[in-house]
Amino acid sequence: MKPFKSRLFPATLAIALVVTTASAQTTVPFGAVNYDPKQQIEIVSDSFTLSQNNGKAEFVGNVVAGQGGMRLAADKIVVEYEPAKDKEERKINRMIATGGVTLVAGDQSAEADRAIYFVKDQKIVMEGKVLISQAQNALSGQKATIDLASGTAKIIGRVKTIFGGGGN
């Protein structure tokens, strides 16, 4: 009896090398080159509401927040401020972006349903249909934590990775 040779094996192996799926987590580089925490945060939107009593500002409609070379766009961004200390200017604690969220830093971008930017911790947590693109590579998952200080992103959930063509 002849040994079984499958013509599908090389094709299956090639596909497995191009598309990797994991159920745990993946860590990738993201955003360190274009991020400067000392830069001011600028926000542009169609409308703005400020509530001094609860320390929140709400930006709605075509919202774009920028800090250095990084841009965060969404339908709505709520800015939560740290509690006031004496006559010191209130600092931003976190920014919550919802609806069509896109984060761009250089040639890297990330999309999700929701993102929370923890300004002091220099971290962005993205949730819901997360897609991170870097040149021809893409990763998707349920949740991504982007550490701007270290320039890494950790994706968890059902992680899918697609690597761009290798040329040959």
N, C-alpha and C positions, 0 to 999 in steps of 0.2 A: 504494500500500500504506500502511495506517495504521500510525503508530508504536505499539509495544507498550507498554501501560500495565498495570502490575501492581498489584493491590489488596493484595498481600502486602507490598510494599515499606514502606509506613508502619508496619505492624505489626512487621515485621522490624527496622526502625530503632528503634522504641520498645523492643523487647526488648533490642537491642544497647546502648541507653543505660541500661537498668535493670540488666543483668547484664554485667559486664565480666570477661573471662578473659584472664590474661596468663601467659606462661611464665617471666618473669624475676623481678621483685620489686616490691613495693609498700610504701610507707612511710605510716603513719597515726599520729595522736596516740593515746597510751595512758598512763594512770595517773599523770601528774606531779602532778595536783591533790591526790591522796590519799596520796602517798608521802612519808614523812619518815624518812630514813636514820638519824636519831638516836634514833628510838623503839626500845624493846626488842622483841625477837622473842619471842612467846609461842606455845608449841606444846601442843596437847591431843590425846591419843590413847587408844586402848584398852589398849595395852601399850608398854613402853619398855625398851630394852636399851642399856647404856653399856659401851663398851670403851675404857678409859683407854690401853691399850697402843697401839692403832692410831688413837686420836683420833677415834672415830666414835660417834654415838648413833643408834639406830634406833627410830623411832616407827611403830607398825603399828596399823591399824584405825581408821577414821573420823578420820583425822588432819586437824587444822586448825591452820595456822600463821598468825599475824597480826602485822603490823607497821604501827602507825598505822591508816590507813584501808584497808589492803590485806590480803586474805585469800587463802591458798593452801591448798586442800584436796586430799587424795589418799588412796589406800588405804595408802600407805607413804611415809615421808619419812626419808631418811638424812642426818644432819647430819655434815659433816666439818669438824673444827676445824683451825686453823693450828697449827703446831708451837709448843710452849710456850717462852717466853723468860724465863729465870730464874723469878721468883716472880709474873710477870705473868699475869693471867687469860687463858685461851685464848679467842681470838675465833673466831667461825664463819667459815669460808672459803667453803663452799658448802653448799647443800641440794639433794638429789636427790629429786624427787617422782615416784612411779610409780603407775599404776593409777587411772583416772578422775580425772585432774588437772584442777582448776578454779582459776582465778585471778580474783579480783574486786577491782575498785577503783572505787568509786562506781557509776555506771550502765554501766561497761565490764566485760566479762568475757571470759575466754579459756579454752578447753578444749583438752586434748591428751592423748596417751598418756603423755608424760614431760615433766618440766620440770627444769631446773637453774638455781637461783638463785645467782648469783655475788655474794655480799653486798658485798664491798669494791668491786667494779666497778659495782655497782648495775644489773646486767643479769640478765634471765631469758631462757633459751633454751628454747623449747617445741618438741617434735618429735612427729610422728605424728598425723595427722588433726587438725591445728590449726584451731580455729574461734574467731574473735574477733568479739564482738558489741558494738556501741555504739548504744544506743537502737534504732532500726529498721534499722540498717545491719549487715551481716555480711561478714566476709572469711574465706576458708579457704585453706589451703595445706599444704605439707609441713613447713615449719619457720618459726618466728617468733622473732625476737630483740627483746625488749622492753627499751628503755633507760629505766630509771626516772628517771634524772637529767634527761634531756631530754624525757621524756614522749612518746616515739615508739616505734612497733613496726614492724619490717621483716619482711615475710612473703616467703618465697621458695618456689620449686617451682611447681607448677601452681596459680597464684593465681586465686581466683574472688571477685568482689566483688558484693554485692547491696545496692543503695541503697534505703532506705525510700521510701514514697509521698511525692509532692511536694504533695499537697493538691488541686491543680486538675487 
